[in-house]
Amino acid sequence: MPYIKTNDVITYYEVYGKGYPLVFIHGGWSDHEIWGPQIEYFSRSYEDIVYDLRGHGKTSKSETKKYSLELLADDLKALLEALSIEKPIICGRSLGGLITQVYAIKYSNLKALILANTSPITPLSFSDKIRIRLEKPITLAYIGIAHLIGVKSFVNLAFKIIKMVHEEKRISVKENVLKHVQETLVNLSEDEFFKLFSMFLTSTSLDISEIKVPTLIIVGEFEPKAALKQAEKRKEC
């Protein structure tokens, strides 16, 4: 199995196909296997690289007490340097999209970006600040419940609520994807689970106008309206 040391963790990665390098970064509480259909298609024309973020999947747990997008972008840089990959196309989904934006601004060693179902890291607007302030108590309540009943029970409860309120379409229309997402969440260690939750309570604010490479923005049809507005905001930048 391909493992490589990146900063203070041992990172698991896989490489498929031949051609120009195309790196896929999964979302939070997930792993590299979520990219299976994309690898099957794009490995016909590109060299596809997938990996597990620190604490996720087969990558080792981290002794670092607090996570940040900058830390995860540094991990990406270390991985690309270790694999001698220069100026790849990088596709990030959700958390992966946030990492990609930070990497593009901080290091600029890439050819193009694909941002899938993610948020902008631009300075927050007044309405964004109000929304986050209103959502923060809810997030803190989620963390408290997860601590109280345990991550496994919390995840299973959350999936039941999502299915009742949003139906399965909010996560995926494919049953095997739903099952995989739920399993990866349940199998994540409690320490890593809460590190990510805490990271999302702090915001990284950078000027995405500094991203100079071509960027494709993708938003799923079942995403909330706020995601569509955020996508429009990135287009304006």
Contacts in CASP RR format, 6 or more apart in sequence:
PFRMAT RR
TARGET T0000
AUTHOR 0000-0000-0000
METHOD contacts of the structure
MODEL  1
MPYIKTNDVITYYEVYGKGYPLVFIHGGWSDHEIWGPQIEYFSRSYEDIV
YDLRGHGKTSKSETKKYSLELLADDLKALLEALSIEKPIICGRSLGGLIT
QVYAIKYSNLKALILANTSPITPLSFSDKIRIRLEKPITLAYIGIAHLIG
VKSFVNLAFKIIKMVHEEKRISVKENVLKHVQETLVNLSEDEFFKLFSMF
LTSTSLDISEIKVPTLIIVGEFEPKAALKQAEKRKEC
1 12 0 8 1.000
1 58 0 8 1.000
2 12 0 8 1.000
2 13 0 8 1.000
2 14 0 8 1.000
2 15 0 8 1.000
3 10 0 8 1.000
3 11 0 8 1.000
3 12 0 8 1.000
3 13 0 8 1.000
3 58 0 8 1.000
4 10 0 8 1.000
4 11 0 8 1.000
4 13 0 8 1.000
4 79 0 8 1.000
4 82 0 8 1.000
4 83 0 8 1.000
5 11 0 8 1.000
5 82 0 8 1.000
6 75 0 8 1.000
6 78 0 8 1.000
6 79 0 8 1.000
6 82 0 8 1.000
7 74 0 8 1.000
7 75 0 8 1.000
7 78 0 8 1.000
8 62 0 8 1.000
8 63 0 8 1.000
8 64 0 8 1.000
9 54 0 8 1.000
9 55 0 8 1.000
9 59 0 8 1.000
9 60 0 8 1.000
9 61 0 8 1.000
9 62 0 8 1.000
9 75 0 8 1.000
10 59 0 8 1.000
10 60 0 8 1.000
11 51 0 8 1.000
11 52 0 8 1.000
11 54 0 8 1.000
11 59 0 8 1.000
11 60 0 8 1.000
11 75 0 8 1.000
11 79 0 8 1.000
12 32 0 8 1.000
12 51 0 8 1.000
12 52 0 8 1.000
12 57 0 8 1.000
12 58 0 8 1.000
12 59 0 8 1.000
13 32 0 8 1.000
13 49 0 8 1.000
13 50 0 8 1.000
13 51 0 8 1.000
13 52 0 8 1.000
13 79 0 8 1.000
13 83 0 8 1.000
14 32 0 8 1.000
14 49 0 8 1.000
14 50 0 8 1.000
14 51 0 8 1.000
15 47 0 8 1.000
15 48 0 8 1.000
15 49 0 8 1.000
15 83 0 8 1.000
16 39 0 8 1.000
16 43 0 8 1.000
16 47 0 8 1.000
16 48 0 8 1.000
16 50 0 8 1.000
17 43 0 8 1.000
17 44 0 8 1.000
17 46 0 8 1.000
17 47 0 8 1.000
17 48 0 8 1.000
18 47 0 8 1.000
19 45 0 8 1.000
19 46 0 8 1.000
19 47 0 8 1.000
20 46 0 8 1.000
20 47 0 8 1.000
20 88 0 8 1.000
20 89 0 8 1.000
20 111 0 8 1.000
21 46 0 8 1.000
21 47 0 8 1.000
21 49 0 8 1.000
21 85 0 8 1.000
21 88 0 8 1.000
21 89 0 8 1.000
22 42 0 8 1.000
22 46 0 8 1.000
22 47 0 8 1.000
22 48 0 8 1.000
22 49 0 8 1.000
22 88 0 8 1.000
22 89 0 8 1.000
22 90 0 8 1.000
22 91 0 8 1.000
23 49 0 8 1.000
23 50 0 8 1.000
23 51 0 8 1.000
23 76 0 8 1.000
23 80 0 8 1.000
23 85 0 8 1.000
23 88 0 8 1.000
23 89 0 8 1.000
23 90 0 8 1.000
23 91 0 8 1.000
24 32 0 8 1.000
24 35 0 8 1.000
24 38 0 8 1.000
24 39 0 8 1.000
24 48 0 8 1.000
24 49 0 8 1.000
24 50 0 8 1.000
24 91 0 8 1.000
24 92 0 8 1.000
24 93 0 8 1.000
25 51 0 8 1.000
25 53 0 8 1.000
25 76 0 8 1.000
25 90 0 8 1.000
25 91 0 8 1.000
25 92 0 8 1.000
25 93 0 8 1.000
25 95 0 8 1.000
25 96 0 8 1.000
25 97 0 8 1.000
25 99 0 8 1.000
25 100 0 8 1.000
26 32 0 8 1.000
26 34 0 8 1.000
26 35 0 8 1.000
26 50 0 8 1.000
26 52 0 8 1.000
26 53 0 8 1.000
26 56 0 8 1.000
26 92 0 8 1.000
26 93 0 8 1.000
26 94 0 8 1.000
26 95 0 8 1.000
26 96 0 8 1.000
27 34 0 8 1.000
27 53 0 8 1.000
27 92 0 8 1.000
27 93 0 8 1.000
27 94 0 8 1.000
27 95 0 8 1.000
27 96 0 8 1.000
27 97 0 8 1.000
28 53 0 8 1.000
28 56 0 8 1.000
28 94 0 8 1.000
28 95 0 8 1.000
28 96 0 8 1.000
28 196 0 8 1.000
29 56 0 8 1.000
29 184 0 8 1.000
29 185 0 8 1.000
29 188 0 8 1.000
29 193 0 8 1.000
29 196 0 8 1.000
30 56 0 8 1.000
30 94 0 8 1.000
30 181 0 8 1.000
30 184 0 8 1.000
30 185 0 8 1.000
31 52 0 8 1.000
31 56 0 8 1.000
31 57 0 8 1.000
31 58 0 8 1.000
31 184 0 8 1.000
32 50 0 8 1.000
32 51 0 8 1.000
32 52 0 8 1.000
32 57 0 8 1.000
33 180 0 8 1.000
33 184 0 8 1.000
34 93 0 8 1.000
34 177 0 8 1.000
34 180 0 8 1.000
34 181 0 8 1.000
34 184 0 8 1.000
35 48 0 8 1.000
35 50 0 8 1.000
38 48 0 8 1.000
38 91 0 8 1.000
39 48 0 8 1.000
39 50 0 8 1.000
42 48 0 8 1.000
46 89 0 8 1.000
49 83 0 8 1.000
49 85 0 8 1.000
49 88 0 8 1.000
51 59 0 8 1.000
51 79 0 8 1.000
52 58 0 8 1.000
52 59 0 8 1.000
53 59 0 8 1.000
53 72 0 8 1.000
53 75 0 8 1.000
53 95 0 8 1.000
53 96 0 8 1.000
53 99 0 8 1.000
54 60 0 8 1.000
54 61 0 8 1.000
54 62 0 8 1.000
54 64 0 8 1.000
54 67 0 8 1.000
54 71 0 8 1.000
54 72 0 8 1.000
54 75 0 8 1.000
55 61 0 8 1.000
55 62 0 8 1.000
55 188 0 8 1.000
55 189 0 8 1.000
55 192 0 8 1.000
56 184 0 8 1.000
56 188 0 8 1.000
56 192 0 8 1.000
57 184 0 8 1.000
57 187 0 8 1.000
57 188 0 8 1.000
61 189 0 8 1.000
61 191 0 8 1.000
61 192 0 8 1.000
62 192 0 8 1.000
62 195 0 8 1.000
64 71 0 8 1.000
64 195 0 8 1.000
65 195 0 8 1.000
66 195 0 8 1.000
66 198 0 8 1.000
66 199 0 8 1.000
67 195 0 8 1.000
67 196 0 8 1.000
67 198 0 8 1.000
67 199 0 8 1.000
68 199 0 8 1.000
68 202 0 8 1.000
68 204 0 8 1.000
69 98 0 8 1.000
69 99 0 8 1.000
69 102 0 8 1.000
69 121 0 8 1.000
69 199 0 8 1.000
69 204 0 8 1.000
70 102 0 8 1.000
70 106 0 8 1.000
70 204 0 8 1.000
72 95 0 8 1.000
72 96 0 8 1.000
72 99 0 8 1.000
72 102 0 8 1.000
73 99 0 8 1.000
73 102 0 8 1.000
73 103 0 8 1.000
73 106 0 8 1.000
73 107 0 8 1.000
76 90 0 8 1.000
76 99 0 8 1.000
76 100 0 8 1.000
76 103 0 8 1.000
77 103 0 8 1.000
77 107 0 8 1.000
77 109 0 8 1.000
80 86 0 8 1.000
80 88 0 8 1.000
80 109 0 8 1.000
86 109 0 8 1.000
87 109 0 8 1.000
87 110 0 8 1.000
87 111 0 8 1.000
88 110 0 8 1.000
88 111 0 8 1.000
89 110 0 8 1.000
89 111 0 8 1.000
89 112 0 8 1.000
89 113 0 8 1.000
89 114 0 8 1.000
90 100 0 8 1.000
90 103 0 8 1.000
90 104 0 8 1.000
90 110 0 8 1.000
90 112 0 8 1.000
90 113 0 8 1.000
90 114 0 8 1.000
91 100 0 8 1.000
91 113 0 8 1.000
91 114 0 8 1.000
91 116 0 8 1.000
92 99 0 8 1.000
92 100 0 8 1.000
92 114 0 8 1.000
92 115 0 8 1.000
92 116 0 8 1.000
92 118 0 8 1.000
93 116 0 8 1.000
93 117 0 8 1.000
93 118 0 8 1.000
94 116 0 8 1.000
94 117 0 8 1.000
94 118 0 8 1.000
95 118 0 8 1.000
95 196 0 8 1.000
96 118 0 8 1.000
97 115 0 8 1.000
97 116 0 8 1.000
97 118 0 8 1.000
98 118 0 8 1.000
98 119 0 8 1.000
98 121 0 8 1.000
98 204 0 8 1.000
100 113 0 8 1.000
100 115 0 8 1.000
100 118 0 8 1.000
101 113 0 8 1.000
101 115 0 8 1.000
101 118 0 8 1.000
101 120 0 8 1.000
101 121 0 8 1.000
101 206 0 8 1.000
101 208 0 8 1.000
101 211 0 8 1.000
102 121 0 8 1.000
102 204 0 8 1.000
102 206 0 8 1.000
103 110 0 8 1.000
104 110 0 8 1.000
104 113 0 8 1.000
104 210 0 8 1.000
104 211 0 8 1.000
104 213 0 8 1.000
105 206 0 8 1.000
105 207 0 8 1.000
105 208 0 8 1.000
105 210 0 8 1.000
105 211 0 8 1.000
108 212 0 8 1.000
108 213 0 8 1.000
110 213 0 8 1.000
111 213 0 8 1.000
112 213 0 8 1.000
112 214 0 8 1.000
112 215 0 8 1.000
112 216 0 8 1.000
113 211 0 8 1.000
113 213 0 8 1.000
113 214 0 8 1.000
113 215 0 8 1.000
113 216 0 8 1.000
114 215 0 8 1.000
114 216 0 8 1.000
114 218 0 8 1.000
115 215 0 8 1.000
115 216 0 8 1.000
115 217 0 8 1.000
115 218 0 8 1.000
115 234 0 8 1.000
116 218 0 8 1.000
117 218 0 8 1.000
117 219 0 8 1.000
117 220 0 8 1.000
117 223 0 8 1.000
117 227 0 8 1.000
119 227 0 8 1.000
119 230 0 8 1.000
120 208 0 8 1.000
120 230 0 8 1.000
120 233 0 8 1.000
120 234 0 8 1.000
120 237 0 8 1.000
121 203 0 8 1.000
121 204 0 8 1.000
121 205 0 8 1.000
121 206 0 8 1.000
121 208 0 8 1.000
122 205 0 8 1.000
122 206 0 8 1.000
122 207 0 8 1.000
122 208 0 8 1.000
122 233 0 8 1.000
122 234 0 8 1.000
122 237 0 8 1.000
123 205 0 8 1.000
123 207 0 8 1.000
124 132 0 8 1.000
124 203 0 8 1.000
124 205 0 8 1.000
131 226 0 8 1.000
132 203 0 8 1.000
136 201 0 8 1.000
139 197 0 8 1.000
139 200 0 8 1.000
139 201 0 8 1.000
140 201 0 8 1.000
142 154 0 8 1.000
142 197 0 8 1.000
143 194 0 8 1.000
143 197 0 8 1.000
143 198 0 8 1.000
145 154 0 8 1.000
146 154 0 8 1.000
146 193 0 8 1.000
146 194 0 8 1.000
146 197 0 8 1.000
147 194 0 8 1.000
149 157 0 8 1.000
150 190 0 8 1.000
151 185 0 8 1.000
151 186 0 8 1.000
151 188 0 8 1.000
151 190 0 8 1.000
151 193 0 8 1.000
152 186 0 8 1.000
155 182 0 8 1.000
155 185 0 8 1.000
155 186 0 8 1.000
156 182 0 8 1.000
156 186 0 8 1.000
159 171 0 8 1.000
159 178 0 8 1.000
159 182 0 8 1.000
162 170 0 8 1.000
162 171 0 8 1.000
166 222 0 8 1.000
168 175 0 8 1.000
168 178 0 8 1.000
169 222 0 8 1.000
170 222 0 8 1.000
171 177 0 8 1.000
171 178 0 8 1.000
171 181 0 8 1.000
172 178 0 8 1.000
172 181 0 8 1.000
185 193 0 8 1.000
208 234 0 8 1.000
208 237 0 8 1.000
209 237 0 8 1.000
215 234 0 8 1.000
217 231 0 8 1.000
217 234 0 8 1.000
217 235 0 8 1.000
219 227 0 8 1.000
219 228 0 8 1.000
219 231 0 8 1.000
220 227 0 8 1.000
END
